[in-house]
Amino acid sequence: MRHGKKFNHLGRKKGHRRALLSNMAIELIKHKRIRTTLAKAKALRVYVEPLITKSKSNTTHSRRVVFSYLQNKDAVTELFGTVSAAVGDRPGGYTRVIRTGFRLSDGAEMALIELVDFNDVYSVAKTETKSRRRRTRRGGGAAKGAAAAVAAGEEE
């Protein structure tokens, strides 16, 4: 039974799970995206997003709190430097989990977890879609243009 099970224990004891999530968070902050199993990616998202929120306020206390979770000076410096600058105006949702299929050896479902603001592919696609005109099924765009051309031709 799953009474009171609030999070995925990942089949590990508390110390091993804490070390696993800490190491994965350090690698995510350093490399901006990592490939892991889907369960670990979902657990990592819950672990790392409050740390990124904490990094928005660059105070000594918040640095010490984040360092108590990560235990890595380089990752804390990177988090409070480039990562917090990139996510400064974002209200949440700093990570994205993308399913990538199943692992060949044991069939585990794999996923790619990445920091949203460091993906160039989605940001370029977002700017292209804003410049396009909205199309409707009622023929508002092309039909009005043809009708305007006919009306202009009749007036001459």
C-alpha positions as CSV (number, residue, x, y, z in Angstrom):
1,M,0.0,0.0,0.0
2,R,1.1,3.5,-0.6
3,H,-0.2,5.3,2.5
4,G,1.6,8.6,3.0
5,K,3.9,8.1,0.0
6,K,4.4,11.7,-1.1
7,F,7.3,11.2,-3.5
8,N,9.1,8.5,-5.4
9,H,11.7,6.8,-3.2
10,L,13.5,5.4,-6.3
11,G,14.2,2.1,-4.6
12,R,16.9,3.7,-2.3
13,K,17.4,4.6,1.3
14,K,17.3,8.3,2.3
15,G,21.0,8.9,2.2
16,H,21.5,7.2,-1.1
17,R,18.5,9.0,-2.7
18,R,19.8,12.4,-1.4
19,A,23.2,11.8,-2.8
20,L,21.8,10.7,-6.2
21,L,19.6,13.7,-6.5
22,S,22.4,16.1,-5.4
23,N,24.8,14.6,-8.0
24,M,22.2,14.8,-10.7
25,A,21.3,18.4,-9.8
26,I,25.0,19.3,-10.0
27,E,25.3,17.8,-13.5
28,L,22.1,19.4,-14.7
29,I,23.3,22.8,-13.6
30,K,26.7,22.3,-15.2
31,H,25.6,20.7,-18.5
32,K,22.1,22.3,-18.8
33,R,20.6,18.9,-19.9
34,I,21.1,15.3,-18.8
35,R,19.7,12.0,-20.0
36,T,18.3,9.7,-17.3
37,T,15.3,7.5,-16.6
38,L,11.9,9.1,-16.5
39,A,11.4,8.4,-12.7
40,K,14.7,10.0,-11.8
41,A,14.0,13.0,-14.1
42,K,10.6,13.6,-12.4
43,A,12.2,13.3,-9.0
44,L,15.0,15.6,-10.0
45,R,12.6,18.2,-11.2
46,V,11.0,18.4,-7.8
47,Y,14.4,18.6,-6.1
48,V,16.1,21.2,-8.3
49,E,13.3,23.7,-9.1
50,P,13.1,25.1,-5.5
51,L,16.9,25.5,-5.6
52,I,16.6,27.6,-8.8
53,T,13.9,29.7,-7.2
54,K,16.2,30.2,-4.2
55,S,19.0,31.3,-6.5
56,K,17.0,34.3,-7.8
57,S,17.8,36.2,-4.6
58,N,21.6,36.3,-4.4
59,T,22.1,36.6,-0.6
60,T,24.5,34.8,1.7
61,H,21.7,32.9,3.3
62,S,20.3,31.6,0.1
63,R,23.8,30.6,-1.1
64,R,24.3,28.6,2.1
65,V,20.9,26.9,1.8
66,V,21.6,25.9,-1.8
67,F,25.1,24.7,-0.9
68,S,23.7,22.5,1.9
69,Y,21.8,20.7,-0.9
70,L,24.5,20.6,-3.6
71,Q,27.8,20.5,-1.7
72,N,29.6,21.8,-4.8
73,K,31.0,25.3,-5.0
74,D,31.3,25.3,-8.8
75,A,27.7,24.3,-9.2
76,V,26.5,27.0,-6.7
77,T,28.5,29.6,-8.5
78,E,27.1,28.6,-11.9
79,L,23.5,28.5,-10.4
80,F,23.7,31.9,-8.9
81,G,25.5,33.3,-12.0
82,T,24.3,32.3,-15.4
83,V,21.3,30.2,-14.5
84,S,19.7,32.8,-12.2
85,A,20.3,35.5,-14.8
86,A,18.6,33.5,-17.5
87,V,15.5,32.6,-15.3
88,G,15.2,35.9,-13.6
89,D,11.8,36.9,-14.9
90,R,10.3,33.4,-15.2
91,P,7.8,32.6,-12.4
92,G,8.5,28.9,-12.3
93,G,8.8,25.8,-14.5
94,Y,12.5,26.0,-15.0
95,T,13.0,22.5,-16.3
96,R,11.5,20.4,-19.1
97,V,11.3,16.6,-19.2
98,I,11.2,15.1,-22.6
99,R,10.5,11.3,-23.0
100,T,13.0,9.7,-25.3
101,G,11.9,6.1,-25.5
102,F,12.9,2.9,-23.8
103,R,16.4,1.7,-22.9
104,L,17.5,-1.4,-24.9
105,S,19.0,-3.4,-22.0
106,D,16.2,-3.4,-19.4
107,G,13.4,-1.5,-21.1
108,A,13.4,1.4,-18.6
109,E,11.7,4.5,-20.0
110,M,14.3,7.2,-20.6
111,A,14.0,10.9,-20.6
112,L,15.9,14.1,-21.2
113,I,15.7,16.8,-18.5
114,E,16.9,20.2,-19.4
115,L,16.8,23.8,-18.2
116,V,14.1,25.6,-20.3
117,D,16.0,28.9,-20.9
118,F,19.1,27.2,-22.3
119,N,17.4,25.4,-25.2
120,D,18.0,27.4,-28.4
121,V,15.7,25.2,-30.6
122,Y,12.5,26.0,-28.8
123,S,13.3,29.8,-28.4
124,V,13.8,30.2,-32.1
125,A,10.6,28.3,-32.9
126,K,8.7,30.5,-30.5
127,T,9.9,33.7,-32.2
128,E,8.9,32.3,-35.7
129,T,5.4,31.5,-34.6
130,K,4.8,35.0,-33.3
131,S,5.5,36.6,-36.7
132,R,3.0,34.4,-38.5
133,R,-0.5,35.5,-39.3
134,R,-3.4,33.6,-37.7
135,R,-5.4,31.6,-40.1
136,T,-9.1,30.9,-39.7
137,R,-11.4,28.3,-41.3
138,R,-13.9,31.0,-42.3
139,G,-11.6,32.3,-45.1
140,G,-11.0,35.6,-43.5
141,G,-7.5,36.1,-44.8
142,A,-7.5,35.1,-48.5
143,A,-11.2,35.8,-49.2
144,K,-11.0,39.3,-47.9
145,G,-7.9,40.0,-50.0
146,A,-9.6,38.6,-53.2
147,A,-12.8,40.6,-52.4
148,A,-10.8,43.8,-51.9
149,A,-8.9,43.3,-55.2
150,V,-12.3,42.8,-57.0
151,A,-13.7,45.8,-55.4
152,A,-10.6,47.9,-56.3
153,G,-10.9,46.7,-59.9
154,E,-14.5,47.7,-60.1
155,E,-13.9,51.2,-58.8
156,E,-11.4,52.0,-61.5
